[in-house]
């Protein structure tokens, strides 16, 4: 929290320093070149400082949320060039409008200074874009703490779309197996054997990828080599001191690891 505060403070100080630098540049380029009254010069500086602040906010939000770094270099160049031209056009257009339609002492002299103003605005906008681009890169490259990485990973797992059927190719035939008809699944090297009430099917797929696609409310991985449909379980009994054994309704028996037994108990509510 404290580091975040100092980062925010440094950002504000940078903006203040930029505005003060602009004000000094105004004084050096206008105050000593044109006989503009001091009050008009201060008003002019405040007007353009406000414009630059608003443009800076718009540029920052545009770069922060537009994901420009995912675009190609040519696309980035075109967009950055468009942002520069648009920003300079807004600033110079607003200045011309004020000088022409809000006449004050020295407005005619300031209007004649617009070409130099455009050059100054171009430099300011380029500096802002460069700074904001670097800040966006820093944000995207921030290392996520382990706890947050785990939370993100768990959230990603929950949004994996579950499947309702599995297509299995056997020779020239394709069998469609409904997930609800699966009794259990066993690993077989780079393949899995899918057991149903009507037979078994061999499919080239890993247990991990298949497990992530199955409804968690219906299936439990009771062993590293076996996933079972909990509705197909007839009873759970002790196999030895270290493991349990499942007896399914079709008479098949499956070994259960300690981790698998804990998960199974949680799903069965026992």
Buried (B, 14 or more C-beta within 10 A) or exposed (E): EEEEEEEEEEEEEEBEEBBEEBBEBBBEBBBEEBEBEEEBBBBBBEBBBEBBEEBBEBBBEBBBEEEBEEEEEEEBEEBBEEBBEBBBEBBBEBBBEBBEEEEBEBBEBBBEBBEEBBEBBBEBBBBBBEBBBEBBEEEEEEEEEEEEEEEEEEEEEEEEEEBEEBEBEEEEEEBEBEBEBBBBBBBEEEBBBBBBEEEBBEBEBEBEEBBBBBEBEBBBBBBEBBBBBBEBBEEBEEBEEEBBBBBBEEEBEBBBBEEBBEBBEEBEEE
